[in-house]
Amino acid sequence: MPDERAIPPYKGNKPKRKIGLALSSGMARGWAHIGAIKALRKLGFEFDVITGCSVGALAGGCYLADKLDALEEWALSLNKRKIVSYLDMRLRSGGLIGGNRLLDEMHRQIGHVNIEDFKVPYAAMTTDLVTGHEIWLQKGDLTDAMRASFSLPGIFPPVYYEGRWLADGALVCPLPVAACRALGADMVIAINLNADMLGKSRRPGSKIATAAGFDLMNMLEETGNHEKLSLMDSLARRVFRRDYDGPSIFGVMTSSLNIMQDRITRSRLAGDPPDVHIAPRLGHLGLLEFDRCEEAIREGEAAVMRKQPELADAMQILSQSHMVGENEPI
């Protein structure tokens, strides 16, 4: 039987204090953000601030641009062959994948949208590769900002923006709760895709964690993409394929990213926890299994529904704090 507190008690009497939504990194697991955002909207939540890191910046930006349905439709259409079609290999650049084909697709889906045109504050988290500083992109072309936010080192080349080389924000801020508060949020709802990662995704019959979810070289062979296979020399094959009972270089990279995101997220949440922490159970999904969108979306929605009592309590507290008065201590 559903908890009586499950329906937020503020419909028709929305408090004026601002609600922030912080969306974490997570690569292919980021499709869960689509389900989470839609579930929160069904419960009546409206967001006054949105911050996102990597795929969280993509989901948050598409929501504000009114393109979340288009993102979902495109994500649901992905299969291994279509994923391979977006892989423009650039072995001599700053990343294994150039990302231009993916960027072109993003422009087709989203169009030209300026962040300044949004009605609410939005920030995409990135990392300055020279200084290591956390950089919040709050102006300019939305697609370019999102592209910089998910420029995972080793996979995508960094983005040169206003005199800085920018890479994936997950290097320093996988879940931007503090940024959400800094931009004016009184209550922060955080969707954390990094809480169920470590040791969960494993290749059947193997004791080696497979963070990516698949072997890229095998996938190229399975999809019959001989052109891309010909671009891979023996070094590239060793990067992606395991010929011994241990992790490949690529496996080490993705597993290390898992660990880094998990530890940084834990540390930052200890200092600045969100008011409601929603953690979808996605450890069984590989970081590059973008074709498993449907189950990720479904789990994102389910994770929100499991938190209905906490969401209702948080909104009740926020409503009461508003009733105290804008200038009175809470």
Secondary structure, DSSP 4 states (H G I P E B T S, - for coil): ---TT-S-TTTTS--SS-EEEEE---GGGGGHHHHHHHHHHHTT---SEEEEETHHHHHHHHHHTT-HHHHHHHHHT--HHHHHHT--B-TTSSBSB--HHHHHHHHHHH-S-BGGGSSS-EEEEEEETTT--EEEE-SSBHHHHHHHHT--TBTS--EEETTEEEEEGGGT-SS-HHHHHHTT-SEEEEE-TTSS-TTT-B-TT-SSB-SSSS-HHHHHHHTT-HHHHHH--HHHHHHH---SSS--HHHHHHHHHHHHHHHHHHHHHHHS--SEEE----TTS-TT-TT-HHHHHHHHHHHHHHTHHHHHHHHHHHHHHHHH-TTS--
